[in-house]
Amino acid sequence: MSINVLICFYSKTGNTYKLAKAIKEGCEEVPGVNVKLSKAKELASIEKIEKDPEWLEAYKEMQDIPDVTVQDVKDCNALIIGSPTRFGNMAAPLKEFLDRLGGVWMRGELINKVGACFTSSESEHEGKEATLLSMMLYLLAQGMIVVGLPQNTPGLGQYGSYYGATATFAPKDEDKVIARALGKRVAQLALQLSGDKND
């Protein structure tokens, strides 16, 4: 038996993307898990992106990652969403995609599937936990089983959050450890809920 985990993220500078890759590694530690990495479609014009060298570099780095589709969400057993912090909320491209999941919500296609969140910010006190909570609202509205990190996760006292994986600026190695722990936990629980007790 195998399951599908979808990691859907938006990243402007590449920091959230780095967390997404670490989460993917954690998912892949669990046998029987297929992981797809996808990104929310960029809403800014290429002309605007080209005016910011850091943005342009990250944009080019992520070009091979497919834009997420509604079908991707319908096909997954677990959905992990990530975004940079925007005033304590998620970035517009991710919200725009999530706002298009009304049909999925009406049909109950994500009910009892596993969901989790991650975020990055440009300063220590910019609202990372508020951002995680804002994303969780979408998962809860879809009827998903939202997963965070338990207090006995190694390193959680200094990095990450009960609510998900986080980073300030580029993720440190310790941030990536927490991100991998989140990915592994989501994959294990999704397998269990699908009837496979592999853990």
Backbone as CSV, one residue per row, in Angstrom:
resi,resn,N_x,N_y,N_z,CA_x,CA_y,CA_z,C_x,C_y,C_z
1,MET,0.835,-1.192,0.000,0.000,0.000,0.000,0.875,1.249,0.000
2,SER,0.461,2.256,-0.750,1.195,3.518,-0.747,0.207,4.671,-0.668
3,ILE,0.699,5.802,-0.187,-0.125,7.006,-0.083,0.603,8.168,-0.742
4,ASN,-0.150,9.244,-0.990,0.401,10.436,-1.619,0.388,11.607,-0.644
5,VAL,1.547,12.209,-0.457,1.656,13.427,0.336,1.972,14.579,-0.608
6,LEU,1.177,15.631,-0.533,1.383,16.820,-1.355,1.925,17.941,-0.487
7,ILE,3.080,18.475,-0.869,3.648,19.637,-0.193,3.472,20.824,-1.139
8,CYS,2.617,21.742,-0.763,2.296,22.897,-1.584,2.790,24.150,-0.875
9,PHE,3.578,24.974,-1.549,4.168,26.130,-0.883,4.256,27.321,-1.828
10,TYR,4.452,28.490,-1.252,4.863,29.666,-1.997,6.152,30.157,-1.371
11,SER,7.095,30.590,-2.197,8.364,31.101,-1.687,8.864,32.204,-2.603
12,LYS,9.165,33.353,-2.026,9.684,34.476,-2.816,11.211,34.477,-2.849
13,THR,11.841,34.294,-1.697,13.307,34.346,-1.628,13.954,32.964,-1.626
14,GLY,13.144,31.920,-1.507,13.667,30.555,-1.489,13.762,29.944,-0.109
15,ASN,13.524,30.731,0.943,13.644,30.197,2.303,12.540,29.185,2.620
16,THR,11.318,29.501,2.237,10.214,28.563,2.468,10.401,27.309,1.605
17,TYR,10.958,27.491,0.432,11.269,26.359,-0.441,12.267,25.408,0.226
18,LYS,13.266,25.966,0.899,14.249,25.123,1.600,13.580,24.305,2.699
19,LEU,12.637,24.915,3.411,11.882,24.154,4.418,11.064,23.052,3.757
20,ALA,10.451,23.366,2.620,9.643,22.377,1.898,10.482,21.159,1.523
21,LYS,11.709,21.399,1.079,12.576,20.279,0.700,12.932,19.420,1.908
22,ALA,13.154,20.051,3.060,13.450,19.277,4.270,12.237,18.463,4.705
23,ILE,11.056,19.046,4.602,9.828,18.312,4.934,9.671,17.106,4.012
24,LYS,9.959,17.307,2.736,9.893,16.205,1.766,10.835,15.066,2.177
25,GLU,12.039,15.424,2.610,12.993,14.401,3.062,12.427,13.604,4.232
26,GLY,11.765,14.294,5.158,11.160,13.613,6.296,10.061,12.657,5.867
27,CYS,9.237,13.095,4.926,8.177,12.214,4.404,8.775,10.966,3.773
28,GLU,9.863,11.153,3.050,10.461,10.046,2.307,11.182,9.047,3.201
29,GLU,11.341,9.373,4.479,11.895,8.402,5.430,10.902,7.276,5.722
30,VAL,9.638,7.505,5.383,8.590,6.532,5.680,8.308,5.700,4.429
31,PRO,8.519,4.381,4.483,8.249,3.540,3.313,6.778,3.601,2.909
32,GLY,6.541,3.535,1.611,5.172,3.524,1.119,4.575,4.901,0.911
33,VAL,5.411,5.926,0.921,4.915,7.297,0.775,5.464,7.915,-0.506
34,ASN,4.562,8.380,-1.357,4.939,9.144,-2.550,4.767,10.620,-2.233
35,VAL,5.788,11.413,-2.467,5.749,12.832,-2.111,5.838,13.690,-3.370
36,LYS,4.929,14.657,-3.478,4.976,15.609,-4.590,5.188,17.003,-4.034
37,LEU,6.174,17.690,-4.585,6.467,19.066,-4.214,5.886,19.961,-5.302
38,SER,5.062,20.915,-4.905,4.466,21.823,-5.885,4.391,23.220,-5.292
39,LYS,4.263,24.206,-6.158,4.239,25.584,-5.671,2.975,26.305,-6.112
40,ALA,2.566,27.258,-5.300,1.462,28.123,-5.686,1.931,29.031,-6.816
41,LYS,1.110,29.235,-7.791,1.469,30.021,-8.979,1.826,31.449,-8.588
42,GLU,2.941,31.923,-9.114,3.372,33.297,-8.857,2.382,34.280,-9.477
43,LEU,1.965,35.274,-8.711,1.004,36.263,-9.198,1.686,37.510,-9.753
44,ALA,2.932,37.742,-9.369,3.648,38.923,-9.841,4.128,38.725,-11.278
45,SER,4.262,39.813,-12.000,4.759,39.753,-13.377,6.263,39.492,-13.380
46,ILE,6.737,38.927,-14.475,8.171,38.668,-14.594,8.947,39.989,-14.590
47,GLU,8.332,41.055,-15.098,8.990,42.365,-15.096,9.264,42.833,-13.669
48,LYS,8.313,42.604,-12.778,8.503,42.987,-11.382,9.554,42.109,-10.712
49,ILE,9.512,40.811,-10.988,10.473,39.871,-10.396,11.892,40.220,-10.820
50,GLU,12.063,40.594,-12.072,13.401,40.880,-12.602,14.047,42.108,-11.968
51,LYS,13.266,42.947,-11.316,13.806,44.138,-10.651,14.418,43.821,-9.291
52,ASP,14.195,42.589,-8.797,14.696,42.175,-7.487,15.616,40.963,-7.680
53,PRO,16.940,41.149,-7.607,17.876,40.042,-7.901,17.647,38.797,-7.042
54,GLU,17.357,38.983,-5.742,17.138,37.820,-4.867,15.879,37.068,-5.276
55,TRP,14.834,37.802,-5.570,13.579,37.200,-6.018,13.786,36.452,-7.325
56,LEU,14.496,37.089,-8.268,14.726,36.475,-9.574,15.527,35.185,-9.447
57,GLU,16.535,35.194,-8.596,17.359,33.995,-8.399,16.513,32.833,-7.862
58,ALA,15.673,33.119,-6.859,14.811,32.075,-6.293,13.780,31.608,-7.312
59,TYR,13.243,32.542,-8.069,12.253,32.220,-9.109,12.834,31.237,-10.124
60,LYS,14.063,31.499,-10.542,14.711,30.605,-11.506,15.006,29.243,-10.892
61,GLU,15.397,29.230,-9.611,15.710,27.975,-8.927,14.493,27.061,-8.840
62,MET,13.309,27.668,-8.744,12.086,26.878,-8.563,11.319,26.629,-9.851
63,GLN,11.881,26.984,-10.989,11.155,26.885,-12.255,10.733,25.465,-12.606
64,ASP,11.506,24.474,-12.185,11.176,23.086,-12.526,10.102,22.485,-11.620
65,ILE,9.733,23.194,-10.576,8.700,22.691,-9.674,7.336,23.063,-10.255
66,PRO,6.456,22.094,-10.446,5.166,22.405,-11.085,4.263,23.247,-10.187
67,ASP,3.455,24.063,-10.832,2.420,24.788,-10.098,1.363,23.788,-9.630
68,VAL,0.897,23.977,-8.422,-0.079,23.066,-7.841,-1.412,23.163,-8.586
69,THR,-2.115,22.062,-8.649,-3.443,22.032,-9.276,-4.470,21.510,-8.273
70,VAL,-5.714,21.771,-8.558,-6.784,21.253,-7.714,-6.766,19.727,-7.728
71,GLN,-6.433,19.141,-8.877,-6.373,17.682,-8.959,-5.300,17.122,-8.043
72,ASP,-4.170,17.835,-7.903,-3.124,17.401,-6.966,-3.700,17.241,-5.571
73,VAL,-4.503,18.210,-5.166,-5.101,18.189,-3.824,-6.086,17.030,-3.700
74,LYS,-6.887,16.824,-4.718,-7.868,15.748,-4.680,-7.212,14.373,-4.598
75,ASP,-6.002,14.249,-5.171,-5.309,12.958,-5.220,-4.497,12.649,-3.965
76,CYS,-4.330,13.624,-3.070,-3.419,13.402,-1.942,-4.120,12.780,-0.744
77,ASN,-3.327,12.078,0.062,-3.782,11.567,1.357,-3.415,12.514,2.486
78,ALA,-2.441,13.375,2.219,-2.021,14.372,3.203,-1.571,15.614,2.456
79,LEU,-1.862,16.766,3.042,-1.534,18.048,2.426,-0.753,18.895,3.426
80,ILE,0.458,19.291,3.031,1.296,20.146,3.875,1.491,21.459,3.125
81,ILE,1.050,22.572,3.720,1.121,23.854,3.025,2.104,24.792,3.723
82,GLY,2.806,25.600,2.913,3.805,26.499,3.471,3.831,27.840,2.780
83,SER,4.174,28.865,3.553,4.201,30.223,3.025,5.125,31.086,3.860
84,PRO,5.732,32.112,3.247,6.394,33.115,4.068,5.361,33.898,4.865
85,THR,5.813,34.516,5.932,4.931,35.319,6.772,4.651,36.663,6.106
86,ARG,3.395,37.020,6.016,2.979,38.314,5.489,2.060,38.974,6.518
87,PHE,2.648,39.766,7.409,1.869,40.454,8.441,1.054,39.471,9.274
88,GLY,1.675,38.355,9.625,0.987,37.347,10.424,0.010,36.501,9.640
89,ASN,0.121,36.519,8.333,-0.782,35.751,7.479,0.024,35.129,6.344
90,MET,-0.625,34.297,5.546,0.047,33.667,4.420,0.171,34.638,3.253
91,ALA,1.072,34.332,2.335,1.257,35.152,1.148,0.096,34.975,0.174
92,ALA,-0.149,36.006,-0.616,-1.294,36.035,-1.529,-1.345,34.856,-2.511
93,PRO,-0.223,34.417,-3.115,-0.337,33.314,-4.070,-0.880,32.022,-3.453
94,LEU,-0.458,31.707,-2.225,-0.992,30.501,-1.591,-2.466,30.683,-1.246
95,LYS,-2.811,31.849,-0.716,-4.224,32.090,-0.378,-5.099,32.026,-1.625
96,GLU,-4.600,32.567,-2.735,-5.376,32.530,-3.980,-5.664,31.096,-4.387
97,PHE,-4.676,30.217,-4.251,-4.910,28.814,-4.605,-5.899,28.164,-3.639
98,LEU,-5.691,28.362,-2.343,-6.592,27.749,-1.362,-8.022,28.238,-1.536
99,ASP,-8.177,29.487,-1.946,-9.520,30.032,-2.170,-10.217,29.349,-3.348
100,ARG,-9.467,28.667,-4.185,-10.055,27.955,-5.326,-10.479,26.530,-4.986
101,LEU,-10.378,26.150,-3.717,-10.721,24.781,-3.322,-12.153,24.672,-2.799
102,GLY,-13.003,25.607,-3.198,-14.400,25.563,-2.758,-15.117,24.290,-3.191
103,GLY,-14.853,23.837,-4.410,-15.484,22.607,-4.889,-15.023,21.393,-4.104
104,VAL,-13.734,21.358,-3.771,-13.192,20.282,-2.941,-13.887,20.286,-1.582
105,TRP,-14.081,21.473,-1.027,-14.763,21.626,0.268,-16.221,21.146,0.178
106,MET,-16.917,21.561,-0.880,-18.329,21.183,-1.024,-18.502,19.676,-1.133
107,ARG,-17.573,19.021,-1.795,-17.661,17.563,-1.979,-17.024,16.795,-0.823
108,GLY,-16.408,17.499,0.105,-15.802,16.842,1.273,-14.619,15.961,0.930
109,GLU,-13.850,16.352,-0.085,-12.787,15.476,-0.587,-11.525,15.448,0.280
110,LEU,-11.424,16.361,1.231,-10.268,16.347,2.129,-10.629,15.936,3.557
111,ILE,-11.876,15.597,3.780,-12.301,15.221,5.131,-11.508,14.005,5.612
112,ASN,-10.987,14.122,6.837,-10.219,13.062,7.518,-8.865,12.764,6.885
113,LYS,-8.408,13.632,5.989,-7.032,13.523,5.512,-6.146,14.380,6.422
114,VAL,-4.852,14.115,6.407,-3.934,14.798,7.317,-3.443,16.102,6.691
115,GLY,-3.382,17.150,7.519,-2.880,18.437,7.058,-1.863,19.005,8.030
116,ALA,-0.919,19.802,7.506,0.092,20.450,8.351,0.583,21.707,7.647
117,CYS,1.327,22.553,8.410,1.740,23.855,7.891,3.193,24.167,8.237
118,PHE,3.795,25.066,7.449,5.137,25.564,7.737,5.283,26.982,7.196
119,THR,6.241,27.730,7.770,6.416,29.121,7.364,7.828,29.600,7.631
120,SER,8.198,30.694,6.983,9.461,31.368,7.257,9.206,32.869,7.312
121,SER,10.127,33.594,7.967,9.961,35.045,8.080,11.314,35.736,7.946
122,GLU,11.274,37.040,7.822,12.487,37.838,7.662,12.965,38.446,8.972
123,SER,12.230,38.212,10.058,12.695,38.645,11.375,12.125,37.694,12.423
124,GLU,12.681,37.716,13.610,12.330,36.738,14.634,10.890,36.875,15.109
125,HIS,10.403,38.106,15.214,9.068,38.331,15.790,8.122,38.932,14.762
126,GLU,7.995,38.255,13.659,7.200,38.774,12.542,5.847,38.090,12.416
127,GLY,5.556,37.150,13.299,4.235,36.524,13.261,4.198,35.136,12.673
128,LYS,5.258,34.355,12.895,5.290,33.010,12.310,4.139,32.140,12.820
129,GLU,3.904,32.145,14.133,2.845,31.282,14.662,1.467,31.759,14.211
130,ALA,1.291,33.080,14.091,0.018,33.598,13.564,-0.186,33.135,12.122
131,THR,0.895,33.099,11.359,0.807,32.625,9.976,0.424,31.147,9.925
132,LEU,1.062,30.340,10.760,0.706,28.917,10.813,-0.764,28.734,11.162
133,LEU,-1.229,29.490,12.137,-2.637,29.378,12.550,-3.571,29.837,11.439
134,SER,-3.179,30.863,10.702,-4.040,31.336,9.605,-4.172,30.268,8.522
135,MET,-3.105,29.527,8.276,-3.181,28.460,7.274,-3.988,27.278,7.789
136,MET,-3.871,27.007,9.083,-4.617,25.894,9.669,-6.130,26.064,9.513
137,LEU,-6.595,27.310,9.511,-8.033,27.555,9.372,-8.577,26.933,8.092
138,TYR,-7.792,27.013,7.011,-8.215,26.416,5.744,-8.295,24.893,5.865
139,LEU,-7.319,24.309,6.529,-7.295,22.853,6.674,-8.451,22.379,7.548
140,LEU,-8.704,23.108,8.627,-9.817,22.758,9.517,-11.151,22.894,8.801
141,ALA,-11.290,23.943,7.996,-12.539,24.135,7.253,-12.779,23.002,6.268
142,GLN,-11.701,22.388,5.794,-11.821,21.257,4.863,-12.084,19.943,5.597
143,GLY,-12.122,19.987,6.920,-12.385,18.761,7.682,-11.162,17.889,7.857
144,MET,-9.975,18.482,7.702,-8.748,17.703,7.796,-8.332,17.493,9.253
145,ILE,-7.515,16.502,9.463,-6.922,16.233,10.778,-5.585,16.976,10.794
146,VAL,-5.537,18.072,11.522,-4.366,18.954,11.484,-3.299,18.461,12.458
147,VAL,-2.080,18.341,11.958,-0.972,17.786,12.716,0.054,18.878,13.004
148,GLY,0.495,18.937,14.253,1.600,19.807,14.622,2.757,18.949,15.103
149,LEU,3.552,19.508,15.997,4.702,18.779,16.536,4.567,18.659,18.048
150,PRO,4.699,17.456,18.607,4.571,17.282,20.056,5.780,17.853,20.791
151,GLN,5.598,18.128,22.070,6.641,18.780,22.863,7.917,17.948,22.995
152,ASN,7.842,16.638,22.779,9.044,15.810,22.907,9.837,15.702,21.592
153,THR,9.475,16.499,20.581,10.253,16.528,19.345,11.625,17.134,19.640
154,PRO,12.717,16.419,19.386,14.049,16.955,19.709,14.300,18.318,19.056
155,GLY,14.690,19.282,19.869,15.008,20.613,19.362,13.852,21.583,19.317
156,LEU,12.638,21.112,19.625,11.467,21.982,19.487,11.493,23.144,20.474
157,GLY,12.205,22.992,21.568,12.277,24.082,22.533,12.972,25.317,21.986
158,GLN,13.853,25.137,20.996,14.594,26.264,20.431,14.182,26.595,18.998
159,TYR,13.631,25.625,18.284,13.328,25.820,16.867,11.938,25.273,16.556
160,GLY,11.324,25.836,15.513,10.009,25.365,15.128,8.944,25.783,16.115
161,SER,7.807,25.109,16.058,6.649,25.468,16.871,5.768,24.239,17.017
162,TYR,4.943,24.247,18.064,3.932,23.189,18.160,3.077,23.158,16.894
163,TYR,2.927,24.317,16.267,2.004,24.457,15.142,2.604,24.087,13.791
164,GLY,3.928,23.865,13.747,4.539,23.494,12.481,5.993,23.895,12.410
165,ALA,6.604,23.662,11.262,8.009,23.993,11.056,8.145,25.469,10.699
166,THR,9.221,26.105,11.190,9.450,27.523,10.924,10.933,27.785,10.690
167,ALA,11.210,28.971,10.138,12.586,29.439,10.007,12.574,30.959,9.956
168,THR,13.671,31.558,10.439,13.884,32.988,10.285,15.032,33.166,9.310
169,PHE,14.779,33.873,8.217,15.720,33.936,7.099,15.929,32.517,6.546
170,ALA,17.121,32.224,6.040,17.377,30.894,5.494,17.352,29.867,6.623
171,PRO,16.693,28.728,6.414,16.611,27.722,7.482,17.984,27.238,7.928
172,LYS,18.190,27.200,9.238,19.397,26.610,9.815,19.245,25.088,9.800
173,ASP,20.340,24.383,10.061,20.279,22.928,10.128,19.243,22.484,11.157
174,GLU,19.169,23.210,12.281,18.214,22.853,13.336,16.771,23.029,12.867
175,ASP,16.515,24.054,12.046,15.177,24.242,11.480,14.812,23.072,10.571
176,LYS,15.803,22.608,9.820,15.558,21.511,8.886,15.286,20.200,9.628
177,VAL,15.919,20.021,10.783,15.633,18.833,11.600,14.166,18.823,12.001
178,ILE,13.657,19.981,12.441,12.245,20.090,12.822,11.349,19.868,11.608
179,ALA,11.744,20.430,10.470,10.947,20.263,9.246,10.867,18.790,8.847
180,ARG,11.996,18.096,8.924,11.973,16.658,8.597,11.098,15.882,9.579
181,ALA,11.132,16.279,10.857,10.288,15.614,11.855,8.811,15.806,11.525
182,LEU,8.459,17.018,11.071,7.061,17.270,10.694,6.662,16.410,9.504
183,GLY,7.518,16.358,8.491,7.209,15.545,7.317,7.041,14.079,7.661
184,LYS,7.938,13.561,8.495,7.858,12.148,8.890,6.577,11.879,9.664
185,ARG,6.226,12.789,10.564,5.019,12.579,11.377,3.756,12.581,10.512
186,VAL,3.686,13.515,9.594,2.526,13.567,8.691,2.428,12.276,7.884
187,ALA,3.544,11.830,7.332,3.540,10.614,6.514,3.112,9.397,7.329
188,GLN,3.637,9.263,8.541,3.283,8.125,9.389,1.792,8.122,9.720
189,LEU,1.267,9.279,10.103,-0.147,9.346,10.474,-1.049,9.122,9.272
190,ALA,-0.661,9.656,8.127,-1.468,9.452,6.923,-1.508,7.986,6.548
191,LEU,-0.385,7.293,6.695,-0.360,5.852,6.436,-1.279,5.113,7.401
192,GLN,-1.217,5.455,8.673,-2.038,4.802,9.678,-3.527,5.013,9.391
193,LEU,-3.876,6.228,9.023,-5.271,6.519,8.737,-5.743,5.854,7.443
194,SER,-4.794,5.505,6.595,-5.143,4.813,5.353,-5.180,3.310,5.526
195,GLY,-4.864,2.852,6.744,-4.943,1.423,7.024,-3.625,0.711,7.061
196,ASP,-2.511,1.444,6.815,-1.174,0.838,6.849,-0.512,1.254,8.163
197,LYS,-0.158,0.316,9.000,0.389,0.603,10.331,1.909,0.767,10.316
198,ASN,2.489,0.931,9.145,3.943,1.093,9.049,4.387,2.359,9.769
199,ASP,5.182,2.219,10.823,5.746,3.386,11.512,7.114,3.049,12.083
